[in-house]
Amino acid sequence: DIIPQPLLDQYLSMTDPARAQTVDTEIAKHCAYSLPGVALTLGRQNWHCLKDTYETLASDVQWKVRRTLAFSIHELAVILGDQLTAADLVPIFNGFLKDLDEVRIGVLKHLYDFLKLLHADKRREYLYQLQEFVVTDNSRNWRFRYELAEQLILILELYSPNDVYDYLRHIALTLCSDKVSEVRWISFKLVVAILQKFYANNANALGLNFINELVVRFRHCSKWVGRQAFAFICQVGMFSICVSVRSFN
């Protein structure tokens, strides 16, 4: 009763391969782009009308179709709610994580937005997979690693200090040694954010261990770029402290 049934049928038929040959070669991509809007219009109670179409699009042979869904899966999760997201979107999300970089970047750019919608136990499962984002199909795709560092700064709030120390700390240290200066610089901010996470949650021992690791790894590094990294980390840290003090005053 929300929209005319013939109109919905026309939309659902956009995934028919024959339509791509007779109507528009990118009709499946258009269908994927409009799906969150259609889902919002129908409401989560009518998700069953779109579920099969969404799964068909998620497995489309054209990476541009899958990429379009990857960029909007976090929006669809808000529309569907936590239960439908866990049941129907998480498996597709997991598939996108293993896809081409052109598709993975879609979920990476909104990784925080998606993870924050999951229950804590389900969210914790992704700690093991975040490391995989460091590896890309093309090592020269440094913007991918830059985006990872930016997302990790946001994601810190979703996990406990112990989880951050056990899993995210290793990623941050790896990114701090990246060959591209832009990636290293955003990673220095990530390192400082991790330290702030520890001390804000009274995890002083973890913070001290992390500082000692930074000193050994960068301050006493045999290469000048490592020692420079330590200086930059200190610079970012002091700037953050000054900002905090000014805000407090």
C-alpha positions in Angstrom: 0.0 0.0 0.0 3.0 2.3 0.2 3.8 2.4 -3.5 2.0 0.9 -6.5 2.9 -2.8 -6.9 3.7 -2.4 -10.7 6.2 0.4 -9.8 7.9 -1.9 -7.3 8.0 -4.8 -9.8 9.6 -2.5 -12.3 12.3 -1.6 -9.8 13.0 -5.2 -8.8 13.3 -6.2 -12.5 16.3 -3.9 -12.9 18.5 -6.7 -11.8 17.4 -8.9 -14.8 20.5 -9.3 -17.1 18.2 -8.9 -20.1 17.4 -5.4 -19.0 21.1 -4.5 -19.2 21.2 -5.6 -22.8 17.9 -3.9 -23.9 17.6 -0.9 -21.7 20.9 0.3 -20.1 24.1 -1.5 -19.5 24.4 0.2 -16.1 20.8 -0.4 -15.0 22.0 -2.6 -12.1 24.2 0.2 -10.9 21.3 2.6 -10.9 19.3 0.0 -9.0 22.0 -0.3 -6.4 22.3 3.5 -6.1 18.6 3.9 -5.4 18.1 1.0 -3.1 18.6 2.8 0.3 16.0 5.3 -0.8 13.6 2.6 -1.8 14.2 0.7 1.5 13.6 3.9 3.5 10.3 4.4 1.6 9.1 0.9 2.2 10.3 0.8 5.8 12.1 -2.0 7.6 8.8 -4.0 7.9 8.9 -4.5 4.2 12.6 -5.3 3.8 11.6 -8.8 2.7 10.5 -7.2 -0.6 14.0 -6.0 -1.3 16.2 -8.6 0.4 16.6 -10.9 -2.6 17.3 -8.0 -4.9 20.0 -6.6 -2.6 21.7 -10.0 -2.4 21.6 -10.3 -6.2 23.2 -6.8 -6.5 25.8 -7.7 -3.9 27.0 -10.6 -6.0 26.9 -8.8 -9.3 29.8 -9.5 -11.6 30.3 -5.7 -12.1 32.5 -4.3 -9.4 30.9 -0.9 -9.9 27.6 -2.3 -8.7 29.1 -3.9 -5.6 31.1 -0.7 -4.9 27.9 1.4 -5.0 26.3 -0.9 -2.3 29.5 -0.8 -0.3 29.4 3.0 0.0 25.8 2.9 1.2 25.6 -0.2 3.4 26.0 1.9 6.6 22.9 4.0 5.5 20.9 0.8 4.9 21.9 -0.5 8.4 20.4 2.6 10.0 17.2 2.0 8.1 16.9 -1.7 8.9 18.0 -1.6 12.6 20.3 -3.9 14.5 18.5 -7.2 14.1 18.1 -7.1 10.3 21.6 -5.7 10.0 23.1 -8.6 11.9 21.1 -11.1 10.0 21.1 -9.8 6.4 23.8 -7.1 6.0 26.7 -8.4 8.1 27.3 -11.4 5.7 27.4 -9.0 2.7 29.6 -6.6 4.6 32.0 -9.4 5.3 32.0 -10.2 1.6 32.9 -6.7 0.7 35.8 -6.7 3.1 37.4 -9.4 0.9 36.5 -7.8 -2.4 38.6 -5.6 -4.8 40.1 -2.5 -3.4 37.6 -0.5 -5.4 34.8 -2.1 -3.4 36.6 -2.3 0.0 37.2 1.4 0.0 33.4 1.8 0.2 33.1 0.0 3.5 36.4 1.5 4.7 35.2 5.1 4.3 32.2 4.4 6.5 33.7 1.7 8.7 33.1 3.6 12.0 29.5 4.4 10.9 28.7 0.7 10.3 30.6 -0.8 13.3 28.9 1.5 15.8 25.5 0.1 14.8 26.5 -3.5 15.8 26.3 -5.1 19.2 29.6 -5.0 21.1 30.2 -8.8 20.8 29.6 -8.7 17.0 31.7 -5.5 16.7 34.6 -7.1 18.5 34.9 -9.9 15.9 36.2 -7.3 13.4 39.2 -6.5 15.5 40.9 -9.5 13.9 40.1 -8.2 10.4 41.2 -4.6 10.6 44.8 -5.6 10.0 43.8 -6.8 6.5 43.1 -3.2 5.5 46.8 -2.5 5.6 47.4 -4.8 2.6 46.0 -3.5 -0.7 46.0 -4.9 -4.3 48.2 -2.0 -5.3 50.8 -0.9 -2.8 50.9 2.6 -4.4 47.3 3.1 -3.3 48.4 5.1 -0.2 45.0 6.9 0.1 43.6 3.6 1.2 46.0 3.4 4.2 45.4 7.1 4.9 41.6 6.4 5.1 42.3 3.5 7.4 44.2 5.7 9.9 41.4 8.3 9.8 38.8 5.7 10.5 40.8 4.1 13.3 40.9 7.5 15.1 37.1 7.3 15.2 36.9 3.6 15.9 39.0 3.9 19.1 35.9 4.9 21.1 34.1 1.7 20.2 36.7 -0.6 21.9 38.2 -1.1 25.3 41.7 0.1 26.1 42.9 -3.6 26.2 41.4 -4.3 22.7 43.1 -1.1 21.4 46.4 -2.2 22.9 46.2 -5.8 21.6 44.9 -5.1 18.1 44.8 -1.4 16.9 48.2 -0.5 18.4 50.0 -2.8 16.0 48.2 -1.2 13.0 49.1 2.3 14.1 52.8 1.4 14.5 52.8 -0.1 11.0 51.2 3.0 9.5 53.7 5.2 11.3 56.4 3.6 9.2 54.6 3.9 5.9 56.6 5.1 2.8 54.2 7.9 2.2 54.5 11.0 4.4 50.8 11.8 4.3 50.0 8.4 5.7 52.7 8.7 8.4 51.4 12.1 9.5 47.8 11.0 10.0 49.2 7.9 11.8 51.0 10.2 14.3 47.6 11.6 15.2 46.3 8.1 15.6 49.1 7.2 18.0 48.4 10.3 20.1 44.7 9.4 20.1 45.5 5.9 21.3 47.6 7.4 24.2 44.7 9.7 25.1 42.4 6.7 25.0 44.6 4.9 27.6 45.0 7.8 30.0 41.3 8.9 29.7 40.3 5.4 30.8 42.9 5.2 33.6 44.8 2.5 31.7 48.1 4.1 32.7 50.1 0.9 32.5 49.1 0.4 28.9 49.9 4.0 28.1 53.4 3.7 29.7 54.1 0.4 27.8 53.0 2.1 24.5 55.3 5.1 25.2 58.2 2.8 25.9 57.5 1.0 22.7 57.5 4.3 20.8 60.8 5.3 22.3 62.5 2.0 21.4 61.0 1.8 17.9 61.4 5.5 16.8 63.4 7.5 19.3 66.3 5.1 19.1 65.8 4.2 15.4 69.0 3.9 13.4 67.3 5.7 10.5 66.6 9.4 10.6 63.1 9.0 9.4 62.3 7.0 12.5 63.7 9.6 14.8 61.8 12.3 12.9 58.6 10.3 13.4 59.2 10.4 17.1 59.7 14.1 17.0 56.4 14.6 15.1 54.5 12.3 17.5 55.7 14.5 20.3 54.7 17.6 18.4 51.2 16.3 17.7 50.9 15.2 21.4 52.0 18.6 22.7 49.5 20.4 20.4 46.7 18.2 21.6 47.6 18.9 25.2 47.7 22.7 24.5 44.3 22.5 22.8 42.8 20.5 25.8 44.2 23.0 28.3 42.9 26.0 26.3 39.4 24.3 26.1 39.5 23.6 29.9 40.4 27.2 30.7 
